[in-house]
Amino acid sequence: MMRTSAIVFATLLSAGCTGTDHLDVTTVLAHGNCQTSDAGVKEIDYATLAAYRGTRLLDMTESKESVAHPVHLVAILPGEFPTPGYGLAVGGEPKLQQHVLTIAVTVSKPASDAILAQMITRPCLVVGIGDPRVERVRVVDDSARTIGEIELAPAKTP
């Protein structure tokens, strides 16, 4: 049985432990064609994260550190696109106001003169949020339109 590495969790958690109003959002996965048909914003687990890449996790358990200091994985899935070449990235500094974290994302597009296969792709962005002040996450696009909003699951007790 493998145990998850405390180093990975410590890196992700460092964002929420600085004691300032600055809040980092860690990009965990930015992929141009995730293996899901879902669209919107949702909280996921590590097994779902692996499934987005077309893989699966082997027998793993959560470390005591990860239970005591949880990192919420939030998947941002804008939907289907007609060709490869689309991508998502965090676009600017996330803003925390009254326990609601607003994340702006940018959608990159292929060049207009690119010769691309005609195939449905589903780009996704998965971010890690380790700050315990965050209770709700709102995701907006470049035009400030809301892509989705979710309530984060309460932290597990160690």
C-alpha positions as CSV (number, residue, x, y, z in Angstrom):
1,M,0.0,0.0,0.0
2,M,1.5,3.4,-1.0
3,R,1.1,6.5,1.0
4,T,0.8,9.9,-0.6
5,S,3.8,12.1,-0.3
6,A,3.7,14.8,2.4
7,I,5.9,16.9,0.3
8,V,3.3,17.3,-2.4
9,F,0.7,18.3,0.2
10,A,3.1,20.7,1.9
11,T,3.8,22.4,-1.4
12,L,0.1,22.8,-2.1
13,L,-0.6,23.9,1.5
14,S,2.0,26.6,1.6
15,A,-0.4,28.9,-0.3
16,G,-2.8,29.0,2.7
17,C,-0.2,29.3,5.5
18,T,1.4,32.6,4.8
19,G,-0.8,34.7,7.1
20,T,-1.5,37.4,4.5
21,D,-4.4,38.2,2.3
22,H,-2.6,36.9,-0.7
23,L,-4.1,33.6,-1.7
24,D,-2.4,31.2,-4.2
25,V,-4.3,28.8,-6.4
26,T,-2.0,26.0,-7.5
27,T,-2.5,24.6,-11.0
28,V,-2.6,20.8,-10.6
29,L,-3.7,19.9,-14.1
30,A,-4.1,21.9,-17.3
31,H,-5.0,19.5,-20.1
32,G,-6.3,20.0,-23.6
33,N,-8.5,17.0,-23.8
34,C,-9.8,15.6,-20.5
35,Q,-11.6,12.2,-20.4
36,T,-14.9,13.6,-19.2
37,S,-18.1,14.8,-20.7
38,D,-19.0,17.0,-17.7
39,A,-19.0,20.8,-18.1
40,G,-18.9,23.4,-15.3
41,V,-17.1,23.7,-12.0
42,K,-16.9,20.9,-9.4
43,E,-14.9,19.6,-6.6
44,I,-13.1,16.3,-7.4
45,D,-11.0,13.7,-5.7
46,Y,-7.6,12.4,-6.7
47,A,-9.1,9.3,-8.5
48,T,-11.2,11.6,-10.7
49,L,-8.1,13.7,-11.4
50,A,-6.4,10.6,-12.7
51,A,-9.4,9.6,-14.7
52,Y,-9.4,13.0,-16.5
53,R,-6.0,12.0,-17.8
54,G,-7.2,8.5,-18.8
55,T,-5.5,6.7,-16.0
56,R,-6.4,5.4,-12.6
57,L,-4.8,5.4,-9.1
58,L,-3.4,2.3,-7.5
59,D,-4.1,1.5,-3.9
60,M,-3.4,4.7,-2.0
61,T,-4.3,6.1,1.4
62,E,-4.3,9.7,2.5
63,S,-1.6,10.9,4.8
64,K,-2.4,12.3,8.2
65,E,-1.1,15.7,7.0
66,S,-3.5,15.7,4.1
67,V,-6.5,15.0,6.3
68,A,-5.4,17.7,8.9
69,H,-4.7,20.3,6.1
70,P,-7.0,19.4,3.2
71,V,-6.3,20.6,-0.4
72,H,-9.6,21.0,-2.3
73,L,-9.3,20.0,-6.0
74,V,-11.6,22.1,-8.2
75,A,-12.1,21.1,-11.8
76,I,-13.0,23.8,-14.3
77,L,-14.5,22.3,-17.5
78,P,-15.9,24.8,-20.0
79,G,-17.3,22.2,-22.3
80,E,-16.6,20.8,-25.8
81,F,-14.6,22.5,-28.6
82,P,-14.5,21.4,-32.3
83,T,-10.7,21.0,-32.6
84,P,-7.5,20.5,-30.5
85,G,-5.6,23.6,-29.5
86,Y,-7.8,25.0,-26.8
87,G,-6.6,25.4,-23.2
88,L,-7.3,27.0,-19.9
89,A,-5.1,28.9,-17.4
90,V,-5.7,31.0,-14.3
91,G,-5.8,34.5,-15.5
92,G,-4.8,36.9,-12.8
93,E,-4.7,36.9,-9.1
94,P,-7.6,35.1,-7.4
95,K,-9.7,37.3,-5.1
96,L,-11.0,36.2,-1.7
97,Q,-14.0,38.2,-0.4
98,Q,-16.2,37.0,2.5
99,H,-15.1,33.3,2.1
100,V,-15.8,33.3,-1.6
101,L,-12.8,32.8,-3.8
102,T,-13.2,34.2,-7.4
103,I,-10.9,32.7,-10.0
104,A,-10.6,34.3,-13.4
105,V,-9.6,31.9,-16.2
106,T,-8.5,32.5,-19.7
107,V,-9.3,30.3,-22.6
108,S,-6.5,30.0,-25.2
109,K,-7.6,29.3,-28.8
110,P,-5.6,27.8,-31.7
111,A,-4.3,30.2,-34.4
112,S,-7.0,31.1,-36.9
113,D,-4.9,29.8,-39.8
114,A,-3.9,26.5,-38.0
115,I,-4.7,23.2,-39.8
116,L,-6.3,21.0,-37.1
117,A,-8.1,17.7,-37.0
118,Q,-11.9,18.0,-36.7
119,M,-12.4,16.3,-33.3
120,I,-14.3,17.1,-30.2
121,T,-11.9,18.1,-27.3
122,R,-12.7,18.9,-23.7
123,P,-10.0,21.1,-22.1
124,C,-9.9,21.3,-18.4
125,L,-8.1,23.0,-15.6
126,V,-7.8,21.5,-12.1
127,V,-6.6,23.8,-9.3
128,G,-5.7,23.1,-5.7
129,I,-6.9,25.3,-2.9
130,G,-5.5,24.8,0.6
131,D,-6.6,27.9,2.3
132,P,-9.2,27.1,5.1
133,R,-10.8,30.5,4.7
134,V,-12.3,29.5,1.3
135,E,-15.8,28.1,1.6
136,R,-17.1,28.8,-1.9
137,V,-15.4,29.1,-5.3
138,R,-16.7,31.1,-8.2
139,V,-15.0,30.8,-11.6
140,V,-15.4,33.5,-14.3
141,D,-14.1,33.8,-17.9
142,D,-12.3,36.6,-19.7
143,S,-15.6,38.5,-20.1
144,A,-16.4,38.2,-16.4
145,R,-19.2,35.7,-17.2
146,T,-19.7,33.0,-14.5
147,I,-18.6,29.6,-15.6
148,G,-19.7,28.0,-12.4
149,E,-19.8,28.3,-8.6
150,I,-19.5,25.6,-5.9
151,E,-19.6,25.2,-2.2
152,L,-16.5,23.3,-1.0
153,A,-17.0,20.2,1.1
154,P,-16.3,20.6,4.8
155,A,-12.8,19.5,5.9
156,K,-12.6,16.0,7.3
157,T,-11.7,15.7,11.0
158,P,-8.3,13.9,11.6
